[in-house]
Amino acid sequence: MNKNCILPFALLLTFAVGSAGAQDGVTQVLRQVEENNPALKSAVYDASSQKLANRAENNLENPSLSYSHLWDSDDKDITVGELVISQGFDFPSLYATRGKVNRLRASALDAQAEATRQDILLQAKELCMDIIRLKRTQSVLDERLGNAESLAKLYATRLSTGDANALEVNKVNLELLNVRTESRTNRTALDAALDQLAALNGGLPVDASALTDYPSAPLPSQSFEDICDELLAADPSLRALQGEQLAAEKQISVSRQGWLPRLELGYRRNTETRHPLNGVVVGFSFPLFENRGKVKLAKAQSLGASLRRDDARLKAASYLAQCYDEARNLYASIEEYRQTLSSQQDLALLRRALDGGEISMIEYFVEVSVVYQSQTNLLQLECQYQKAMARLYRSRL
């Protein structure tokens, strides 16, 4: 294939069919970020610590030990000693119910940590898409820069021999200046994207040499209605809210059981007589005031959690619909660009026509600018499509 064709072969490859190396390259970067990202590690430890804190709330209260030593006010030799060891606890069924609440909360915390993980990996994947686009754009700009430099040398020679005028030379030099500026700007953006990716990787540099082609991201063959429920069911943010709602609902049962009496069992030893007395201590505490209003509070919290879950599900469905529609529209635009660019003339033909005097310098730059701008637009559309698909399938990261 002619290396000077309008769209290099690499750019003509179907964006929906990425190479295995591209897939592995992006996957490798994401695994590095997953291993090194401090925010992700923090989310895991936060979830673990909160689960421990929830379990600690269901512990038995501390046992108590007391000793009384009494003496007769008239006869100091007469003393009485009393030792009491006791353990208070809630009604046994209450511990089992609170344990169920804690398990539901633990599931919600795990889902929240997973949602944080997917958000971070999505940021990293979008940066990978930007890096691939910027690399491809740099290749186009390098080609343009080489072409502009060769034209600048040619027309400088022609000007000295009288075969070109100053207007044409100025036009060539202006094109060279513009391309150099675009090239520097693109390299700056590429360096910035690499720095951002390194920040997500815990400050460690990422080997982005494998980020040259987009991973496979075929357009969904099903309608949005067919995949919406599946995507929503896999969304960890929604699973977290569902877990919180179930835990809040179970908390109503905990609050109702709060009216059950608290129990106390213990051992008592009294030395009032010559022979010590040993016995059992049994006590009850009735929550006449402590549990007042807690059932209503639990019901209100359960209703609030249910409404938050429903609202989040509606917003998530709307967001997925936007990503789905965006991906389909971008796919259609990319296909149109690819079909149009594949039927365009060879850049080498335009250069030969310019050198042979068949077209003017102005006509040449108009044609070339349109071609290069179309290439840049295609690269931008491909990147946007990959990002839309990454957002659509975020739950699969």
C-alpha positions as CSV (number, residue, x, y, z in Angstrom):
1,M,0.0,0.0,0.0
2,N,1.2,3.5,-0.8
3,K,2.5,5.1,2.4
4,N,1.4,8.5,1.2
5,C,-2.3,7.6,0.9
6,I,-4.7,10.0,2.5
7,L,-5.5,7.8,5.4
8,P,-2.7,5.5,6.6
9,F,-3.6,1.8,6.8
10,A,-3.5,1.8,10.6
11,L,-6.2,4.5,10.6
12,L,-8.4,2.6,8.2
13,L,-8.6,-0.4,10.5
14,T,-12.1,-0.8,11.9
15,F,-12.2,0.8,15.3
16,A,-14.5,-1.9,16.6
17,V,-12.0,-4.7,16.0
18,G,-9.0,-4.0,18.2
19,S,-6.0,-6.2,18.2
20,A,-5.3,-8.6,21.0
21,G,-2.2,-6.6,21.8
22,A,-4.3,-3.4,22.2
23,Q,-6.8,-5.2,24.5
24,D,-3.9,-6.6,26.6
25,G,-2.2,-3.2,26.7
26,V,-5.2,-1.4,28.1
27,T,-6.0,-4.3,30.4
28,Q,-2.4,-4.3,31.7
29,V,-2.5,-0.6,32.4
30,L,-5.8,-1.0,34.3
31,R,-4.4,-3.8,36.4
32,Q,-1.5,-1.6,37.3
33,V,-3.8,1.2,38.3
34,E,-6.0,-1.3,40.3
35,E,-2.9,-2.5,42.2
36,N,-1.3,0.9,42.9
37,N,-4.1,3.5,43.1
38,P,-4.2,4.9,46.7
39,A,-7.8,6.0,46.6
40,L,-8.9,2.4,45.7
41,K,-6.8,1.0,48.5
42,S,-8.4,3.5,50.9
43,A,-11.9,2.5,49.8
44,V,-11.1,-1.1,50.6
45,Y,-9.8,-0.3,54.0
46,D,-12.6,2.1,54.8
47,A,-15.2,-0.6,53.9
48,S,-13.3,-3.1,56.1
49,S,-13.1,-0.8,59.0
50,Q,-16.7,0.2,58.8
51,K,-17.8,-3.5,58.8
52,L,-15.7,-4.1,61.9
53,A,-17.4,-1.0,63.5
54,N,-20.8,-2.3,62.6
55,R,-20.0,-5.7,64.1
56,A,-18.7,-4.1,67.3
57,E,-22.1,-2.5,67.9
58,N,-23.5,-6.0,68.3
59,N,-21.1,-7.0,71.1
60,L,-22.1,-7.9,74.6
61,E,-21.7,-5.2,77.1
62,N,-18.9,-5.4,79.6
63,P,-19.4,-7.7,82.6
64,S,-19.5,-5.9,86.0
65,L,-17.8,-6.8,89.3
66,S,-18.5,-5.1,92.6
67,Y,-17.5,-5.8,96.2
68,S,-19.1,-4.2,99.2
69,H,-17.4,-4.2,102.7
70,L,-19.6,-3.1,105.6
71,W,-18.8,-2.8,109.3
72,D,-21.0,-2.4,112.4
73,S,-20.9,1.2,113.7
74,D,-20.9,0.0,117.3
75,D,-18.6,-3.0,117.0
76,K,-15.8,-2.6,114.4
77,D,-15.0,-6.3,114.7
78,I,-18.3,-7.2,113.0
79,T,-17.9,-6.9,109.2
80,V,-19.9,-8.0,106.2
81,G,-18.6,-8.6,102.7
82,E,-20.5,-9.0,99.5
83,L,-19.2,-9.9,96.0
84,V,-21.4,-9.5,92.9
85,I,-20.3,-10.5,89.4
86,S,-22.9,-10.0,86.6
87,Q,-23.4,-9.8,82.9
88,G,-26.1,-7.8,81.2
89,F,-27.3,-8.5,77.7
90,D,-30.1,-7.7,75.3
91,F,-32.9,-10.2,74.5
92,P,-31.1,-13.1,72.5
93,S,-33.2,-12.7,69.3
94,L,-32.0,-9.1,69.1
95,Y,-28.4,-10.1,68.5
96,A,-29.5,-12.4,65.6
97,T,-31.5,-9.6,64.0
98,R,-28.7,-7.0,64.3
99,G,-26.4,-9.6,62.8
100,K,-28.6,-9.8,59.7
101,V,-28.6,-6.0,59.5
102,N,-24.8,-6.0,59.7
103,R,-24.5,-8.6,56.9
104,L,-26.7,-6.5,54.7
105,R,-24.6,-3.4,55.5
106,A,-21.4,-5.3,54.8
107,S,-22.8,-6.3,51.3
108,A,-23.6,-2.6,50.7
109,L,-20.1,-1.5,51.8
110,D,-18.5,-4.1,49.5
111,A,-20.6,-2.8,46.6
112,Q,-19.6,0.8,47.4
113,A,-15.9,-0.2,47.3
114,E,-16.5,-2.0,43.9
115,A,-18.2,1.2,42.6
116,T,-15.2,3.2,43.6
117,R,-12.9,0.7,41.9
118,Q,-14.9,0.9,38.6
119,D,-15.0,4.7,38.7
120,I,-11.2,4.9,39.1
121,L,-10.6,2.2,36.3
122,L,-13.0,4.1,34.1
123,Q,-11.0,7.3,34.5
124,A,-7.8,5.3,33.7
125,K,-9.5,3.7,30.6
126,E,-10.6,7.1,29.3
127,L,-7.1,8.4,29.7
128,C,-5.8,5.3,27.8
129,M,-8.3,6.2,25.0
130,D,-7.0,9.8,25.0
131,I,-3.4,8.6,24.8
132,I,-4.1,6.4,21.8
133,R,-5.9,9.2,20.1
134,L,-3.1,11.7,20.8
135,K,-0.5,9.2,19.5
136,R,-2.4,8.7,16.3
137,T,-2.9,12.4,15.9
138,Q,0.8,12.9,16.4
139,S,1.5,10.5,13.6
140,V,-0.8,12.5,11.3
141,L,0.9,15.7,12.4
142,D,4.4,14.3,11.9
143,E,3.3,13.4,8.3
144,R,2.0,16.9,7.8
145,L,5.1,18.4,9.3
146,G,7.4,16.5,7.1
147,N,5.3,17.5,4.0
148,A,5.3,21.2,5.1
149,E,9.1,21.1,5.7
150,S,9.8,19.6,2.3
151,L,7.6,22.3,0.7
152,A,9.3,25.0,2.6
153,K,12.7,23.9,1.3
154,L,11.4,23.5,-2.2
155,Y,9.8,26.9,-2.4
156,A,12.7,28.6,-0.8
157,T,14.8,27.2,-3.6
158,R,12.2,28.2,-6.2
159,L,12.1,31.7,-4.8
160,S,15.8,32.1,-5.2
161,T,15.6,30.9,-8.9
162,G,12.5,33.0,-9.6
163,D,10.1,30.1,-10.0
164,A,8.0,31.1,-7.0
165,N,6.8,34.4,-5.6
166,A,6.9,35.7,-2.0
167,L,3.2,35.1,-1.5
168,E,3.6,31.4,-2.1
169,V,6.6,31.1,0.1
170,N,4.8,33.0,2.9
171,K,1.9,30.6,2.5
172,V,4.1,27.6,2.9
173,N,6.0,29.0,5.9
174,L,2.7,29.9,7.6
175,E,1.5,26.3,7.1
176,L,4.8,25.0,8.5
177,L,4.4,27.3,11.6
178,N,0.8,26.1,12.1
179,V,1.7,22.5,11.9
180,R,4.6,22.9,14.3
181,T,2.4,24.6,16.8
182,E,-0.3,21.9,16.5
183,S,2.4,19.3,16.9
184,R,3.8,20.9,20.1
185,T,0.3,21.3,21.5
186,N,-0.5,17.7,20.8
187,R,2.7,16.5,22.4
188,T,2.0,18.6,25.5
189,A,-1.5,17.1,25.7
190,L,0.0,13.6,25.4
191,D,2.5,14.3,28.2
192,A,-0.3,15.7,30.4
193,A,-2.4,12.5,29.8
194,L,0.5,10.3,30.7
195,D,1.1,12.3,33.9
196,Q,-2.6,12.0,34.8
197,L,-2.4,8.3,34.2
198,A,0.7,8.0,36.4
199,A,-1.2,9.9,39.2
200,L,-3.9,7.3,39.0
201,N,-1.2,4.7,39.2
202,G,-0.1,6.0,42.6
203,G,2.6,8.3,41.1
204,L,4.3,5.4,39.3
205,P,5.0,5.9,35.6
206,V,3.0,3.7,33.2
207,D,4.5,1.9,30.2
208,A,2.2,3.3,27.5
209,S,4.1,1.7,24.6
210,A,1.3,-0.9,24.1
211,L,-1.3,1.8,23.9
212,T,-1.4,2.1,20.1
213,D,-4.8,0.5,19.1
214,Y,-8.2,0.6,20.6
215,P,-9.5,-2.5,22.3
216,S,-12.4,-4.3,20.8
217,A,-15.6,-2.5,21.4
218,P,-18.4,-3.7,19.1
219,L,-21.6,-1.8,18.9
220,P,-24.4,-3.6,20.9
221,S,-26.5,-5.7,18.6
222,Q,-29.5,-5.7,21.1
223,S,-31.8,-2.8,21.6
224,F,-31.3,-0.6,24.7
225,E,-34.3,-2.1,26.4
226,D,-32.8,-5.6,26.1
227,I,-29.5,-4.7,27.8
228,C,-30.7,-2.0,30.2
229,D,-31.9,-4.3,33.0
230,E,-28.7,-6.4,32.7
231,L,-26.5,-3.3,33.0
232,L,-28.5,-1.9,35.9
233,A,-28.3,-5.2,37.8
234,A,-24.6,-5.2,37.4
235,D,-24.2,-1.6,38.6
236,P,-22.4,-1.8,42.1
237,S,-23.7,1.7,43.0
238,L,-27.3,0.5,42.7
239,R,-26.4,-2.7,44.5
240,A,-25.0,-0.6,47.4
241,L,-28.2,1.4,47.6
242,Q,-30.3,-1.8,47.5
243,G,-28.2,-3.2,50.3
244,E,-28.7,0.0,52.3
245,Q,-32.4,-0.1,51.7
246,L,-32.7,-3.8,52.9
247,A,-30.6,-3.0,55.9
248,A,-32.8,0.0,56.8
249,E,-35.9,-2.2,56.4
250,K,-34.4,-4.9,58.7
251,Q,-33.5,-2.1,61.2
252,I,-37.3,-1.7,61.7
253,S,-37.4,-5.2,63.2
254,V,-34.4,-4.3,65.4
255,S,-36.2,-1.2,66.7
256,R,-39.4,-3.2,67.4
257,Q,-37.4,-5.8,69.4
258,G,-35.9,-2.9,71.3
259,W,-39.1,-3.0,73.5
260,L,-38.0,-6.5,74.7
261,P,-36.6,-6.5,78.3
262,R,-32.8,-6.5,78.8
263,L,-31.5,-9.3,80.9
264,E,-28.8,-9.6,83.6
265,L,-27.3,-12.8,85.1
266,G,-24.6,-13.1,87.7
267,Y,-23.1,-14.6,90.8
268,R,-23.4,-13.2,94.4
269,R,-21.5,-14.1,97.5
270,N,-22.4,-12.8,101.0
271,T,-20.4,-13.3,104.2
272,E,-22.8,-11.8,106.6
273,T,-23.1,-15.1,108.6
274,R,-20.4,-17.4,109.8
275,H,-20.9,-19.5,106.7
276,P,-20.8,-17.5,103.4
277,L,-23.9,-17.5,101.2
278,N,-23.7,-18.1,97.4
279,G,-26.4,-17.3,95.0
280,V,-27.5,-16.3,91.5
281,V,-28.4,-12.8,90.4
282,V,-31.2,-12.4,87.8
283,G,-32.4,-9.0,86.6
284,F,-34.6,-7.4,84.0
285,S,-34.6,-3.9,82.5
286,F,-37.7,-2.6,80.8
287,P,-37.1,0.0,78.0
288,L,-40.0,2.2,78.8
289,F,-38.3,5.4,77.6
290,E,-35.1,4.4,75.8
291,N,-36.8,3.0,72.7
292,R,-39.4,5.7,72.3
293,G,-39.7,6.9,68.7
294,K,-37.1,4.6,67.3
295,V,-39.5,2.5,65.4
296,K,-40.9,5.6,63.6
297,L,-37.3,6.7,63.0
298,A,-36.4,3.3,61.4
299,K,-39.5,3.4,59.2
300,A,-38.6,6.9,58.0
301,Q,-35.0,5.9,57.3
302,S,-36.2,2.9,55.4
303,L,-38.5,5.0,53.2
304,G,-35.7,7.5,52.5
305,A,-33.4,4.7,51.5
306,S,-36.0,3.2,49.2
307,L,-36.6,6.6,47.5
308,R,-32.8,7.1,47.1
309,R,-32.5,3.7,45.5
310,D,-35.4,4.4,43.0
311,D,-34.0,7.8,42.1
312,A,-30.5,6.5,41.5
313,R,-31.9,3.7,39.3
314,L,-33.8,6.2,37.2
315,K,-30.8,8.4,36.8
316,A,-28.6,5.4,36.0
317,A,-31.0,4.2,33.3
318,S,-31.1,7.7,31.8
319,Y,-27.3,7.9,31.8
320,L,-26.9,4.5,30.1
321,A,-29.5,5.5,27.5
322,Q,-27.4,8.6,26.7
323,C,-24.2,6.5,26.4
324,Y,-26.1,4.0,24.2
325,D,-27.4,6.7,21.8
326,E,-24.1,8.5,21.8
327,A,-22.3,5.3,20.8
328,R,-24.7,4.5,18.0
329,N,-24.5,8.1,16.6
330,L,-20.7,8.1,16.8
331,Y,-20.6,4.7,15.1
332,A,-22.7,6.0,12.2
333,S,-20.5,9.1,11.8
334,I,-17.3,7.1,11.9
335,E,-18.6,4.8,9.1
336,E,-19.5,7.8,7.0
337,Y,-16.0,9.3,7.5
338,R,-14.3,6.0,6.7
339,Q,-16.3,5.5,3.5
340,T,-15.7,9.0,2.3
341,L,-12.0,9.1,3.1
342,S,-11.3,5.8,1.5
343,S,-12.6,7.2,-1.8
344,Q,-10.5,10.3,-1.8
345,Q,-7.5,11.0,-3.9
346,D,-3.9,10.1,-3.0
347,L,-1.9,12.9,-1.3
348,A,1.0,12.0,-3.5
349,L,-1.2,12.8,-6.6
350,L,-2.0,16.2,-5.2
351,R,1.7,16.8,-4.5
352,R,2.6,15.8,-8.1
353,A,-0.2,18.1,-9.4
354,L,1.3,21.0,-7.4
355,D,4.8,20.3,-8.6
356,G,3.6,20.0,-12.2
357,G,1.7,23.3,-12.0
358,E,-1.7,21.7,-12.5
359,I,-3.1,23.2,-9.3
360,S,-2.1,26.4,-7.5
361,M,-0.6,26.5,-4.0
362,I,-3.9,27.8,-2.6
363,E,-5.8,24.9,-4.1
364,Y,-3.3,22.4,-2.8
365,F,-3.5,23.7,0.7
366,V,-7.3,23.8,0.6
367,E,-7.4,20.2,-0.5
368,V,-4.7,19.0,2.0
369,S,-6.2,20.9,4.9
370,V,-9.6,19.3,4.3
371,V,-8.1,15.9,4.2
372,Y,-6.0,16.3,7.3
373,Q,-8.9,17.9,9.2
374,S,-11.1,14.9,8.2
375,Q,-8.4,12.5,9.5
376,T,-8.3,14.4,12.8
377,N,-12.1,14.4,13.1
378,L,-12.1,10.7,12.5
379,L,-9.6,10.1,15.3
380,Q,-11.6,12.3,17.6
381,L,-14.8,10.4,16.8
382,E,-13.1,7.0,17.4
383,C,-11.9,8.2,20.8
384,Q,-15.3,9.5,21.7
385,Y,-16.9,6.2,20.7
386,Q,-14.5,4.2,22.8
387,K,-15.2,6.4,25.8
388,A,-19.0,6.1,25.3
389,M,-18.7,2.3,25.2
390,A,-16.4,2.3,28.3
391,R,-19.0,4.3,30.2
392,L,-21.8,2.1,28.9
393,Y,-20.1,-1.1,30.1
394,R,-18.5,0.4,33.2
395,S,-19.9,-2.4,35.3
396,R,-17.7,-4.9,33.4
397,L,-14.4,-3.3,34.4
